[in-house]
Amino acid sequence: MTDAAQPDRRRSDRRQTDRRTAAADESWFGALGDGDTGFQADDLHDAPRPSAFDSRAAGAPPDDPRRDVQRQQTREARRLATSSDTALSRVFGTYVAARALLGLLLALVPWVVTLPNVHNPLPLFLLCLAYAAQSITFWILPQMRPSESTQPMTRLGRRQWLATAGVDLLVFAALHLFDPGANLNFGALLVLPVLMSGVMATRLVAVGTAAAVALVLLGGVWRTTPDLADGSVLLTQAGLAGIGVFMIALLASEFSGRLVREEMAARGSLEIARQQAQLNRLVIDEMTEGVLVIDRRARVRAANPAARALLVPSGVADAAPFPLHSNDAWATLQAAVERAFEQGSWPDSARELRLMFDGGASRTLQVRARFTRRRSLESERAPPEEFCVVFLEDLHTVQARGRQEKLAAMGRVSAGIAHEIRNPLAAIAQANALLLEEVLSNDQLHLSRMVADNVDRLKRIVDDVMEAAPGAVGEPHVLDANAVVQRVCSDWARTVQLPLDDRSRLRLDLPRSPLGVVFDPEHLRRVLVNLLDNAHRHASGAPGAILVQLSAADALAAVLAVASDGVAIGADVERHLFEPFFSTRSRGTGLGLYICRELCVRHGASIEFRPLDGGQRHRNEFRVTMRRAVLSAQEAASRA
């Protein structure tokens, strides 16, 4: 490569880089519609605009010729996108209307001039009347025209060509050949079917029409001057006119083909833009983060459902557009946006804004903002309109997500530590068991039993930590919840030495028929035993103090409830019930209810605490909602 060519290549690379960078800075709100609409996927006239703080866009001169070209191209793209017809269909409509007017003129005007010079004017008069009737009828009756379509009209069909250009060719040829020497020269009309065939028909048809017109011109000369020697000049003129007709047909066909190709390419690009706008709208509507588009007048131009839900204490706010000053609760948000417009920037880190609603309710939002602008197509001289794209998120949701991430990391670390503790713990237990085989004094025996008790406690803690750690979900199990709950409650009652009679603190309310649910049997046992232990610890000693109920909520869900008559759980404790390492006991690990929730989530179930009314005996109730399933034939047979 030569040295002279290298600067050109570098300039070309810079131009390509500028185009790529500008495209990267374009806002995805390029599909944003007019001010009175929300996210409009079909408003394709609003092409993506550079950022309001893009240096290249801000520094470009307003009278740059490239801007005028871009505006012209944008207007043309908008016309192509919004019009119901195409370029060739409009040309065809104009041609049909012109034929009707020409037919009317041929039926009325020419005969005032040509009638004295024509020996037998009746055939010509009837021919012109027939042409006028055909052209006017074709213009009036829309069913004879090509059907309107969103696709470009590329060529005329055979039926339309015969009814228009074909009829014109025959009628104008007859008028020219009937009396070539008349005062009114009909030969000029022969250019019309040639031109329309070149524009609306295929190139072969256009050339054929031009050839027919050339023969008609030569035939007219031969008819007026049978002696070729006397008509050489007229033949030369007719030949040159024929060559001109061929040139008209070829040029019209070439320009028409280029127009069709450009229109098809433009429509293809607009279809891609429409699909991209629809994709943008779908993504924005499905975002869990709220998105608002606000102009300089603090008017919300667009809002996705998540943002509308965050702006009100309950339900969803009205659809955009709406002004921020219409609700006093949005005053802090309005002030922050107006200040951002004045400063022209927003910090990279999010701001926290509190919305105070009527009735004392409030919501703290984490707010981020970016800026973009859009130039109006209706007024080319108007300055670009600036928008502030605001992203909203509930602060509680952000904090909960952070806690979940920390808990997940802590769970993985805790599981690794617990796994490492198992080996030395097993060695301690084995050494203590060997020590118990020796003859020990009472004090030594007491110390050895203390070691054994604490080893068992450490084992339970390790098991709890390992159970709370994230694990893979196995194959779903379908079990009879009625049988499993009854068996677990019986085993648990024997363990804590509770009788199963009318005087027992434990009372069961189970259905009479099998109830199939999706759950692992051992995991369901662990959840139920944990809930029974908590109820046993806080319930009174009266009969029926602990109530276990199992029922079918509907065709899709079953509910297992464990309630106790102990002291009602306070609101400050209720908020932390299912958090790990939270316990009201000094010797508790605080993992029991957390493990229950994790096990329920693994099997598509849920667990919740429901404080009951003060007038009821059982005021504390834990409900486990499980997915119902159909029992297999083997399980149903074993149950029977």
C-alpha positions in Angstrom: 0.0 0.0 0.0 1.3 3.4 -0.9 1.9 6.3 1.6 -0.8 8.4 -0.1 -3.3 5.6 0.3 -2.6 5.2 4.1 -4.1 8.5 5.2 -7.3 7.7 3.2 -7.5 4.4 4.9 -7.0 6.0 8.3 -9.7 8.6 7.6 -12.1 5.8 6.5 -11.3 3.9 9.7 -12.0 7.0 11.8 -15.3 7.5 10.0 -16.3 3.9 10.6 -15.3 4.2 14.3 -17.3 7.4 14.7 -20.3 5.7 13.2 -20.0 2.7 15.5 -19.5 5.0 18.6 -22.5 7.1 17.7 -24.6 3.9 17.3 -23.4 2.8 20.7 -24.4 6.1 22.3 -27.9 5.9 20.8 -30.6 5.5 23.5 -32.8 2.5 23.4 -35.6 4.9 23.8 -35.3 5.7 20.1 -38.6 3.9 19.7 -40.2 6.3 22.1 -43.4 7.7 20.6 -45.0 11.2 20.8 -45.7 12.9 23.9 -49.2 11.6 24.4 -48.2 8.0 24.1 -46.3 5.4 26.1 -43.8 3.0 24.6 -44.9 3.1 21.0 -43.4 0.2 19.0 -45.0 1.4 15.8 -43.8 5.0 15.9 -41.0 4.4 13.5 -40.5 8.0 12.6 -38.7 8.6 15.9 -35.3 7.1 14.9 -32.8 6.6 17.7 -31.0 9.9 18.6 -27.6 10.4 20.0 -27.2 11.1 23.7 -27.9 14.7 24.9 -24.3 14.8 26.2 -22.7 13.4 23.1 -19.9 15.8 22.1 -20.1 15.0 18.4 -23.9 15.6 18.2 -23.6 18.8 20.3 -20.8 20.2 18.3 -22.2 19.6 14.8 -23.2 22.8 13.1 -27.0 23.2 12.7 -26.7 24.1 9.0 -24.6 21.1 8.1 -25.8 19.8 4.7 -25.6 16.2 6.0 -28.3 17.1 8.5 -30.6 18.1 5.7 -30.0 14.9 3.9 -30.7 12.9 7.0 -33.9 14.8 7.7 -35.0 14.2 4.1 -34.2 10.5 4.4 -36.1 10.3 7.7 -39.2 12.0 6.2 -39.1 9.6 3.3 -38.8 6.6 5.6 -41.7 7.9 7.7 -43.8 8.3 4.5 -42.9 4.7 3.4 -43.8 3.4 6.8 -47.1 5.1 7.3 -48.6 5.2 3.8 -50.9 2.5 2.7 -49.9 2.6 -1.0 -46.6 2.5 -2.8 -44.8 4.6 -5.3 -45.8 2.5 -8.4 -49.4 2.2 -7.2 -49.6 6.0 -6.9 -48.1 6.3 -10.4 -50.7 3.8 -11.6 -53.5 5.7 -10.0 -52.4 8.9 -11.6 -52.1 7.1 -15.0 -55.7 5.8 -14.6 -57.0 9.2 -13.8 -55.1 10.8 -16.7 -56.6 8.1 -19.1 -60.1 9.0 -18.0 -59.5 12.7 -18.6 -57.9 12.0 -22.0 -60.8 9.8 -23.0 -63.2 12.6 -22.1 -61.2 15.1 -24.1 -61.0 12.8 -27.1 -64.8 12.3 -27.1 -65.6 16.0 -27.1 -62.8 18.3 -28.2 -60.9 17.0 -31.3 -63.9 16.6 -33.6 -64.5 20.3 -33.7 -61.1 20.5 -35.5 -61.0 17.3 -37.4 -64.6 16.8 -38.4 -64.5 19.0 -41.6 -61.4 17.1 -42.9 -62.5 13.6 -42.3 -64.5 11.8 -44.9 -66.2 9.3 -42.6 -65.9 10.5 -39.0 -68.4 8.1 -37.5 -65.9 5.2 -36.9 -63.4 7.5 -35.2 -66.2 9.1 -33.1 -67.4 5.7 -32.0 -63.9 4.6 -31.2 -63.2 7.7 -29.1 -66.6 7.2 -27.3 -65.7 3.6 -26.5 -62.3 4.6 -25.3 -63.8 7.3 -23.1 -66.3 4.8 -21.6 -63.6 2.2 -20.9 -61.1 4.6 -19.3 -63.7 6.3 -17.1 -65.2 3.0 -16.1 -61.8 1.6 -15.2 -61.1 4.8 -13.2 -64.4 4.7 -11.3 -64.6 0.9 -10.5 -61.8 0.2 -7.9 -62.3 -3.6 -8.1 -60.6 -3.5 -11.5 -57.4 -2.1 -10.0 -54.6 -4.0 -8.2 -55.5 -4.6 -4.6 -53.7 -2.4 -2.0 -50.9 -4.1 -0.2 -48.3 -3.2 2.4 -45.7 -4.8 0.0 -44.4 -2.6 -2.9 -46.3 -2.9 -6.1 -43.5 -4.2 -8.4 -45.2 -4.8 -11.8 -48.6 -4.7 -13.4 -50.5 -7.9 -13.9 -51.5 -9.1 -17.3 -55.1 -8.0 -16.7 -54.2 -4.5 -15.6 -51.8 -4.0 -18.5 -54.3 -5.1 -21.1 -57.0 -2.9 -19.6 -54.8 0.2 -19.7 -51.6 0.3 -21.8 -52.9 -2.4 -24.2 -56.1 -0.5 -24.8 -54.2 2.8 -25.2 -51.9 1.2 -27.8 -54.7 -0.2 -29.9 -56.9 3.0 -29.8 -54.0 5.5 -30.4 -52.6 3.3 -33.2 -56.1 3.2 -34.8 -56.5 6.9 -34.5 -53.1 7.5 -36.0 -53.5 5.0 -38.9 -57.1 6.0 -39.8 -56.1 9.4 -41.0 -52.4 10.2 -40.6 -52.8 13.5 -42.4 -55.4 15.0 -40.2 -55.1 18.4 -38.6 -54.7 16.9 -35.1 -51.7 14.6 -34.8 -52.6 11.5 -32.7 -49.1 10.1 -33.1 -47.9 11.9 -30.0 -50.4 9.9 -27.9 -48.4 6.7 -28.7 -45.7 7.8 -26.2 -48.1 7.3 -23.3 -48.5 3.5 -23.5 -44.7 3.2 -24.1 -43.9 5.2 -21.0 -46.4 3.4 -18.8 -45.2 0.0 -20.0 -41.7 1.0 -19.2 -42.7 2.1 -15.7 -45.3 -0.5 -14.8 -44.5 -3.6 -16.9 -41.5 -5.9 -17.4 -38.7 -4.8 -19.7 -39.8 -7.4 -22.3 -43.3 -5.9 -22.5 -41.9 -2.4 -22.6 -39.6 -3.2 -25.5 -42.5 -5.0 -27.3 -44.7 -2.0 -26.8 -42.0 0.3 -28.2 -41.6 -2.0 -31.2 -45.3 -1.9 -31.9 -45.4 1.9 -31.7 -42.4 2.1 -34.1 -44.2 -0.1 -36.6 -47.3 2.0 -36.3 -45.3 5.1 -37.0 -43.7 3.5 -40.1 -47.1 2.2 -41.2 -48.6 5.7 -41.0 -45.8 7.0 -43.3 -46.3 4.1 -45.7 -50.0 4.8 -45.9 -49.6 8.5 -46.7 -46.7 8.0 -49.1 -46.8 4.6 -50.8 -43.9 5.7 -53.0 -40.8 5.1 -50.8 -38.8 7.4 -52.9 -41.0 10.4 -52.2 -41.3 9.5 -48.4 -37.7 9.0 -47.5 -37.6 12.0 -45.3 -40.8 10.9 -43.5 -39.5 7.4 -43.1 -36.3 8.8 -41.6 -38.3 10.9 -39.2 -40.4 7.9 -38.2 -37.3 5.8 -37.7 -35.8 8.4 -35.4 -39.0 8.6 -33.5 -39.0 4.8 -33.2 -35.5 4.9 -31.7 -36.6 7.6 -29.3 -39.5 5.4 -28.3 -37.1 2.5 -27.5 -35.0 4.8 -25.4 -38.0 6.0 -23.5 -39.0 2.4 -22.8 -35.6 1.4 -21.6 -34.9 4.4 -19.4 -38.4 4.2 -17.8 -37.9 0.5 -17.1 -34.5 1.2 -15.5 -35.7 4.0 -13.3 -38.7 2.1 -12.3 -36.7 -1.0 -11.3 -34.4 1.2 -9.2 -37.3 2.8 -7.5 -38.8 -0.6 -6.7 -35.5 -1.9 -5.3 -35.0 1.2 -3.1 -38.5 1.0 -1.8 -38.2 -2.7 -0.9 -34.9 -2.0 0.8 -36.4 0.9 2.8 -39.4 -1.2 3.8 -37.1 -4.0 4.9 -35.1 -1.7 7.0 -38.3 -0.2 8.5 -39.5 -3.7 9.3 -36.3 -4.5 11.2 -36.7 -1.2 13.1 -40.3 -2.1 13.9 -39.3 -5.5 15.3 -36.5 -3.9 17.3 -38.9 -1.4 18.7 -41.3 -4.1 19.7 -38.5 -6.0 21.3 -37.4 -2.9 23.2 -41.0 -2.4 24.4 -41.3 -6.0 25.5 -38.1 -5.9 27.4 -38.9 -2.6 29.1 -42.4 -3.7 30.1 -41.1 -7.0 31.6 -38.3 -5.3 33.6 -38.6 -5.6 37.4 -36.9 -2.2 37.6 -39.2 0.8 37.1 -38.5 3.0 34.0 -39.8 6.6 33.6 -39.2 9.0 30.7 -39.6 12.6 31.9 -39.2 15.8 29.9 -38.0 19.2 31.0 -41.6 20.2 32.1 -41.5 17.3 34.6 -44.1 15.5 32.5 -43.9 11.7 32.5 -44.0 10.7 28.8 -43.7 6.9 29.3 -43.7 4.5 32.2 -43.5 0.7 32.4 -45.7 -1.2 34.8 -43.0 -1.6 37.5 -42.6 2.1 37.7 -46.3 2.8 37.9 -46.5 0.3 40.8 -43.7 2.0 42.7 -45.3 5.5 42.4 -48.4 4.6 44.4 -48.8 2.9 47.8 -50.9 0.1 46.4 -52.1 -0.9 42.9 -50.8 0.7 39.8 -50.7 4.4 38.8 -52.4 5.7 35.7 -50.7 5.2 32.3 -48.5 7.9 30.9 -48.6 10.7 30.1 -49.1 12.5 33.4 -47.3 15.4 35.2 -45.3 14.8 38.3 -46.8 17.8 40.0 -50.3 16.1 39.9 -49.4 14.1 43.0 -47.9 15.7 46.1 -46.2 12.4 47.0 -44.0 12.8 43.9 -42.6 16.2 44.9 -39.2 14.8 45.9 -38.9 13.0 42.6 -39.9 16.1 40.6 -37.4 18.2 42.5 -34.6 15.8 41.8 -35.4 15.6 38.1 -35.6 19.3 37.7 -32.3 19.8 39.5 -30.7 17.1 37.2 -31.9 19.0 34.1 -30.4 22.3 35.5 -27.1 20.6 36.3 -27.1 18.5 33.2 -25.8 15.4 35.0 -26.7 12.7 37.4 -24.2 11.0 39.7 -23.1 7.5 38.8 -24.3 6.2 42.1 -28.0 5.9 42.8 -29.8 8.4 44.9 -32.3 7.5 47.6 -35.7 9.4 47.5 -38.6 8.9 49.9 -42.1 9.2 48.6 -44.6 10.2 51.3 -48.2 9.0 50.5 -51.5 10.0 52.1 -52.2 8.2 55.4 -48.6 8.2 56.6 -47.4 5.5 54.2 -44.0 6.0 52.6 -41.7 4.2 50.2 -37.9 4.7 49.8 -36.7 4.4 46.2 -33.2 4.0 44.8 -33.1 6.3 41.7 -30.7 6.4 38.8 -31.0 8.6 35.7 -29.6 9.0 32.2 -30.3 11.6 29.5 -31.2 11.4 25.9 -32.8 13.8 23.3 -35.0 13.6 20.3 -35.4 16.0 17.3 -38.9 16.7 16.2 -39.7 15.8 12.6 -42.5 18.3 12.3 -40.3 21.3 13.0 -36.9 21.1 11.6 -35.7 24.3 13.1 -36.8 23.4 16.6 -34.1 22.5 19.1 -33.8 18.8 20.2 -36.1 17.9 23.0 -34.3 16.5 26.0 -35.5 13.6 28.1 -34.5 12.1 31.5 -34.7 8.3 31.7 -35.2 7.5 35.3 -34.7 4.0 36.8 -36.6 3.3 40.0 -36.2 0.4 42.4 -37.6 -0.2 45.9 -34.9 0.2 48.5 -36.2 -2.8 50.5 -35.9 -4.9 47.3 -32.3 -3.8 46.8 -31.4 -4.5 50.4 -33.1 -7.9 50.3 -31.2 -8.8 47.2 -28.0 -7.8 48.9 -28.8 -9.9 51.9 -29.6 -12.9 49.8 -26.3 -12.6 48.0 -24.5 -12.3 51.3 -26.4 -15.3 52.8 -25.7 -17.4 49.7 -22.0 -16.7 50.0 -22.1 -17.2 53.8 -23.9 -20.5 53.3 -21.3 -21.8 50.9 -18.5 -20.8 53.4 -20.4 -22.3 56.3 -21.0 -25.6 54.5 -17.3 -25.9 53.8 -16.4 -25.2 57.4 -19.0 -27.6 58.7 -17.7 -30.3 56.4 -14.2 -29.8 57.8 -15.5 -29.9 61.4 -17.0 -33.4 60.9 -13.7 -35.2 60.8 -12.2 -33.9 64.1 -15.7 -34.2 65.7 -15.9 -37.8 64.8 -12.5 -38.4 66.3 -13.6 -36.7 69.5 -16.7 -38.8 69.7 -14.8 -42.0 69.1 -12.1 -41.1 71.7 -14.8 -40.3 74.3 -16.6 -43.7 73.6 -13.3 -45.5 74.2 -12.8 -43.6 77.4 -16.2 -44.7 78.6 -15.1 -48.3 78.3 -12.6 -47.7 81.1 -13.4 -47.7 84.8 -14.1 -44.1 85.6 -14.9 -42.2 88.8 -18.2 -40.4 89.0 -16.6 -37.0 88.2 -14.9 -38.4 85.2 -18.1 -40.2 84.0 -19.9 -36.9 84.4 -17.3 -35.0 82.3 -17.4 -37.8 79.7 -21.1 -37.5 79.4 -20.8 -33.7 79.0 -18.4 -34.3 76.1 -20.8 -36.7 74.5 -23.7 -34.3 74.9 -21.8 -31.4 73.3 -20.5 -33.7 70.5 -24.1 -34.5 69.7 -25.0 -30.9 69.8 -22.1 -30.0 67.4 -23.3 -32.8 65.1 -26.8 -31.3 65.0 -25.3 -27.9 64.2 -23.2 -29.3 61.5 -26.2 -31.1 60.0 -28.2 -27.9 60.1 -25.6 -25.9 58.4 -25.1 -28.6 55.7 -28.9 -28.7 55.2 -29.1 -25.0 54.9 -26.4 -24.8 52.3 -27.6 -24.6 48.6 -28.0 -28.0 47.1 -29.3 -29.5 43.9 -33.0 -30.3 43.6 -33.6 -34.0 43.1 -36.3 -35.8 41.3 -39.8 -34.7 42.5 -41.5 -37.2 44.8 -45.3 -37.7 44.9 -46.4 -39.0 48.3 -49.5 -39.4 50.4 -49.3 -36.4 52.8 -52.0 -37.9 55.0 -50.0 -41.0 55.7 -46.7 -39.2 56.1 -48.1 -36.6 58.5 -49.9 -39.2 60.6 -46.7 -41.3 60.8 -44.4 -38.4 61.7 -46.8 -37.1 64.4 -47.0 -40.6 66.0 -43.2 -41.0 66.0 -42.7 -37.5 67.4 -45.3 -38.0 70.1 -43.5 -41.1 71.3 -40.2 -39.3 71.3 -41.5 -36.4 73.5 -43.6 -38.9 75.5 -47.0 -37.5 74.6 -50.0 -39.8 74.5 -52.3 -39.8 71.5 -55.7 -39.6 73.1 -58.2 -37.0 74.1 -55.9 -35.8 77.0 -52.9 -35.3 74.7 -51.5 -31.8 74.0 -51.3 -32.9 70.3 -54.5 -33.0 68.3 -54.6 -34.1 64.6 -57.2 -33.0 62.0 -56.5 -35.1 58.9 -58.6 -35.9 55.9 -60.1 -39.4 55.6 -58.9 -40.0 52.0 -55.3 -40.0 50.7 -53.9 -36.6 49.6 -51.1 -36.6 47.0 -48.5 -33.8 47.2 -45.1 -33.2 45.6 -42.4 -33.4 48.4 -39.6 -35.5 49.6 -40.7 -37.7 52.5 -37.6 -37.0 54.6 -37.7 -33.3 53.9 -41.4 -33.2 54.9 -40.6 -35.1 58.1 -37.9 -32.5 58.9 -40.2 -29.6 58.3 -43.0 -31.0 60.4 -40.7 -32.1 63.3 -39.2 -28.6 63.4 -42.7 -27.0 63.6 -43.8 -29.5 66.2 -40.7 -28.8 68.3 -41.3 -25.1 68.2 -45.0 -25.5 69.1 -44.2 -28.0 71.9 -41.7 -25.5 73.3 -44.1 -22.5 73.4 -47.6 -24.1 73.9 -49.3 -24.6 77.1 -49.8 -27.9 78.9 -53.6 -28.0 78.2 -55.0 -30.8 76.1 -55.1 -29.9 72.4 -52.6 -27.1 72.8 -50.9 -28.1 69.6 -53.1 -28.5 66.5 -52.0 -30.2 63.2 -54.3 -29.8 60.3 -54.0 -31.1 56.7 -56.5 -30.2 54.0 -56.8 -29.5 50.3 -57.0 -25.8 49.6 -58.1 -26.3 46.0 -57.4 -28.6 43.0 -53.7 -27.4 42.9 -52.6 -26.9 46.5 -52.7 -28.7 49.8 -52.1 -26.9 53.2 -50.4 -28.3 56.3 -50.9 -26.1 59.4 -49.3 -26.4 62.8 -50.8 -24.1 65.4 -50.2 -23.6 69.1 -51.9 -21.7 72.0 -48.7 -20.1 73.3 -48.1 -16.4 73.7 -48.6 -14.5 70.5 -45.4 -13.8 68.6 -44.5 -10.1 68.5 -44.2 -8.1 65.3 -40.5 -7.4 66.0 -39.8 -11.2 66.2 -42.1 -12.0 63.3 -40.0 -10.0 60.8 -37.0 -12.2 61.4 -38.6 -15.6 61.9 -37.2 -17.1 58.7 -33.8 -15.4 58.7 -30.8 -17.6 59.4 -29.0 -17.5 62.8 -32.0 -15.8 64.4 -33.2 -17.5 67.6 -35.0 -16.5 70.8 -33.2 -19.2 72.7 -29.6 -18.9 73.9 -28.7 -22.4 72.9 -30.5 -22.3 69.5 -28.8 -22.2 66.2 -31.5 -20.1 64.5 -31.5 -22.3 61.4 -34.6 -24.3 62.0 -37.2 -22.2 60.3 -34.7 -21.0 57.7 -34.0 -24.7 56.7 -37.8 -25.3 56.6 -38.2 -22.5 54.1 -35.3 -23.6 52.0 -36.7 -27.2 51.9 -40.1 -25.9 50.9 -38.7 -23.8 48.1 -36.8 -26.7 46.7 -40.0 -28.6 46.2 -42.1 -25.7 44.9 -43.9 -25.2 48.3 -44.0 -22.2 50.6 -44.1 -21.7 54.4 -45.5 -18.6 56.2 -46.5 -17.5 59.7 -50.0 -16.3 60.2 -51.0 -14.7 63.5 -54.6 -15.5 64.2 -57.2 -13.3 65.9 -56.9 -12.8 69.6 -60.3 -14.4 70.2 -59.1 -17.8 68.9 -57.3 -20.3 71.1 -54.5 -21.1 68.7 -52.9 -17.7 68.0 -49.7 -18.8 66.3 -50.0 -20.8 63.1 -47.4 -21.9 60.5 -48.8 -22.9 57.1 -47.0 -25.0 54.6 -48.6 -24.8 51.1 -47.6 -27.8 48.8 -48.4 -28.7 45.3 -51.0 -31.4 44.8 -50.3 -34.4 42.6 -52.0 -37.6 41.6 -50.8 -40.6 43.6 -49.5 -43.6 41.6 -51.4 -46.8 41.6 -48.8 -48.5 43.8 -49.0 -45.8 46.4 -52.8 -45.8 46.4 -52.9 -49.6 46.7 -50.4 -49.5 49.7 -52.6 -46.9 51.3 -55.7 -48.9 50.8 
